[in-house]
Amino acid sequence: MSVRIGKVSSINKEKSTAQVVFEELDNMVSNDLIILIPIGNTLTSEDLPKINQPVLCLFLDNSSDGFILGSWKVNKI
């Protein structure tokens, strides 16, 4: 497995997936990645990451399939 940090480039609300751009990989864009949610919760549009929001992604071995594990708030100074 591999872990990468990227920024959301597009969101599919119906499928609860997003594509992510990885700047360190010459701005490579991922396939649709599944957005994980805590067990017992439902995903609302308010919970979806926003375009350009940084996200932590986990990819399966030897695959472009992966998951968005979460995000964080960027504090501007």
N, C-alpha and C positions, 0 to 999 in steps of 0.2 A: 504494500500500500504506500501511497505517497500523499503528503499533505502540502497544499499550496494556498497562498493568499492571493486573491484577485479582487476585481471590482465587477459588480453586476453590470452587464451590458444590455440585457433584455429579460423580461419576465413573462411567463405564461401563467396567468392567474387560474385558468381552468384546470391545468395539470399540476399546479403548485411546483413549477420548475422555473429555473432561470439559467441563462447563459452567463458565463463569467469570462472576462478578459484578463490575461496574465501578462502584465507589462514586461516582466523579466524573461518571458519566452517570445520576444518580438511581437507582443500584442496578440498572441494566439487567443482565439475565442473557443471556449469549450462547447461541447454538445449540451443539450438540456440536462441540467443537474437537478436531482430531486432535493427539495428543501425539507430538511428534517424538522419535526416538531416534537415537543415532549409528549410522552405517552399519556393518553387521556385527554389531551387538548385537541381542539380543532383549529385549523389554520384559517384565519380571516385575512382579508386584503390589507388590514392594518398591520398584520404580522409579517407580511412579505417584505423582503429587503427592497430598497429603493435603487433606481439606476445610479451607478457610480459609487454605491455603498460598498465598503470593503467587506469581504466574506472569507471565512476559513473553509476550505474544501478538502474532501477526502476522496481519493481516487483508488479504485481497485487495481490490483496488480495486473500489469500488461493490458490495460483497458482504458478507454476514454470515458467509461461509465463511472459516475461518482455522485457525491452528495454535498450539499451545502450544510455544514454543521452549525453555523451561526455567524453573527456579525457583532459589531460593537460600534458605539458612538464615537465619532471622530471629534475631538475637542480642538477648536481653532484658537490659536493664541493671538 
